[in-house]
Amino acid sequence: MEQRWNIRMPVRTQVCIRSPDAGTIAGRTRDLSFEGMYVETSPDSVSAHTFVQVEFAVRDGADWAVVKTPAMIVRSSDDGVGLMFPDYDDTVFDGLALLLAHYFSKQQLSRPHHAGALLS
């Protein structure tokens, strides 16, 4: 059974998966968290329980950086793969934080109409 400690957010960005068996696979994230991501890619591109390297670009102000992190394929389906980050360093954490911050900066955070009654 899969257990997540963090909520996955619907962040879309290009990624590259490098596998010793399948080579380089291009994809696009459907969602991500500090624990993993789901990457939309071609069917049967990589099998479950395979260790890979994931690469993605992040922008910090005017600068771009490529972030690389080890990951494990925990799920493979017809439209992509679920990845878990078993271990990463501060650079990867910072890259994931920038992607999530960019997502939140684009969101309109407002309370629903009926929330006023709950707060009264």
C-alpha positions in Angstrom: 0.0 0.0 0.0 1.3 3.4 -0.9 1.6 5.9 1.9 2.3 9.6 1.3 3.2 12.2 3.9 2.9 15.1 1.5 0.1 16.2 -0.8 0.9 16.1 -4.5 0.3 19.4 -6.3 -0.7 19.6 -10.0 2.6 21.1 -11.2 3.4 20.8 -14.9 7.0 20.9 -16.1 9.2 19.1 -18.5 11.4 16.3 -17.1 14.0 13.9 -18.3 14.2 10.4 -16.9 17.5 8.6 -17.4 17.4 4.8 -17.0 20.3 2.4 -17.3 18.0 0.0 -19.2 15.7 2.3 -21.2 18.0 5.2 -21.9 16.7 8.8 -21.8 12.9 9.3 -21.7 11.3 12.7 -22.0 8.1 13.5 -20.1 6.0 16.0 -18.3 4.9 16.1 -14.7 1.3 15.7 -13.8 1.9 16.4 -10.1 4.7 16.5 -7.6 5.5 16.8 -3.9 8.7 16.7 -1.9 8.4 12.9 -1.9 7.9 12.2 -5.6 6.1 13.0 -8.8 4.0 11.5 -11.5 5.5 11.8 -15.0 3.3 11.5 -18.1 5.4 9.6 -20.7 5.1 6.8 -23.3 3.5 3.5 -22.2 5.9 0.9 -20.9 8.9 3.2 -21.0 10.3 2.0 -17.6 9.2 -0.8 -15.3 8.3 -0.5 -11.7 11.0 -0.9 -9.1 13.7 0.6 -11.4 16.1 3.2 -10.1 16.5 6.1 -12.4 17.8 9.7 -12.4 15.3 12.5 -12.9 16.3 15.9 -14.3 14.2 19.1 -14.4 14.9 22.8 -14.9 14.0 25.5 -12.4 14.1 29.2 -12.6 15.2 31.4 -9.7 14.8 35.0 -10.8 16.7 35.4 -14.1 18.8 32.3 -13.6 18.0 28.7 -14.7 19.4 25.5 -13.2 19.1 21.8 -14.0 18.3 19.8 -10.9 19.2 16.1 -10.9 17.9 13.5 -8.4 17.8 9.8 -8.0 14.3 8.3 -8.0 12.6 4.9 -8.0 9.7 4.0 -10.3 7.0 2.9 -7.9 4.2 2.6 -10.4 4.0 2.2 -14.2 0.8 2.7 -16.2 -0.4 3.3 -19.7 0.1 7.1 -19.5 3.2 7.4 -17.3 5.2 6.5 -14.2 5.0 7.3 -10.5 8.4 8.2 -9.0 9.5 8.3 -5.4 12.5 10.3 -4.2 14.3 8.0 -1.8 17.1 10.4 -0.9 18.1 13.9 -2.1 20.2 16.8 -1.1 19.6 20.5 -0.4 19.9 21.4 -4.1 17.1 19.1 -5.0 14.9 20.3 -2.1 15.5 23.9 -3.2 14.5 23.0 -6.8 11.3 21.2 -5.7 10.5 24.2 -3.4 10.9 26.6 -6.4 8.6 24.5 -8.6 6.0 24.4 -5.8 6.4 28.1 -5.0 5.8 28.9 -8.7 2.6 26.8 -8.6 1.3 28.6 -5.5 2.1 32.0 -6.9 -0.2 31.4 -9.8 -3.1 30.2 -7.7 -6.0 32.4 -6.7 -6.4 31.6 -3.0 -9.8 32.7 -1.8 -12.3 31.2 0.5 -15.6 29.9 -0.8 -18.8 31.9 -0.4 -20.1 29.6 2.4 -16.9 29.9 4.5 -18.0 33.1 6.1 -20.8 31.3 8.0 -18.2 28.8 9.3 -15.9 31.6 10.5 -18.7 33.7 12.3 
